[in-house]
């Protein structure tokens, strides 16, 4: 009969030293994790670090954004033009459909897959909080859009200098346009991420982003054209408040000296431009707030 005390370890129990040691290295913390998530998300927006087919669409869209600038530069240099045939501030708005397609293709892949496959909680197994996740994703999407919109402007500027156009005029023009596209990138990124985060289905997110950006822009343009045809030019500037692209057009017209794309160039003056800017800032802040709330509801 065994005399072993109940609950006592068997006589064959052994304790082995298998070499575990305390970690005594540098603890990188939240800032490092947030920065890593930002870099990974920015790379992913161009398919870097992903499969070859993931690189095709973003690179094609980037090429479509750059191609008109290359053509303009080639013509300007060949003809020894004294000024570019279009303003720097008009370039991004002219190619807004391409920007919308890029956003619609990349915003859902940035956030929808994490929600669909419920992998977001894995990020929070590290010292990462909800605000870090949202800021990293928002910042990466805005940076990706800024690359898409700013690279053609840099090419135009380099071509203008190569054609020996006035340095001061070209520098002032490209600086104004860079401020405009930076604001556009932050605004569009917020809208795109909100729409993508509302559904884990990537296809729904793509359709929602394209529909929101395209339908609002087309609708505002039609209404403004009708107002111009009926001699109601005073209301044209107010309709511009209802589309992201016309909001940017209004801000750069009021504060950056750009030529308005509105019918009869009836863009807002500085007084109404303040309202445009406030609406843009409210949309950016609102997008951030909705993303924070969305990830709170996701159980983060």
Secondary structure, 3 states (H helix, E strand, C coil): CCCCCCCCCCCCCCCCCCCCCCCCCCCCHHHHHHHHHHHHHHHHCCCCCCCHHHHHHHHHHHHHHHHHHHHHHHHHHHHCCCCCCCCHHHHHHHCHHHHHHHHHHHHHHHHHHHHHCCCHHHHCCCCCCHHHHHHHHHHHHHHHHHHHHHHHHHHHHHHHHHCCCCHHHHHHHHHHHHHHHHHHHHHHHHHHHHHHHCCCCHHHHHHHHHHHHHHHHHHHHHHHHHHHHCCCHHHHHHHHHHCHHHHHHHHHHHHCCCCCCCHHHCCCCHHHHHHHHHHHHHHHHHHHHHHHHHHHHCCC
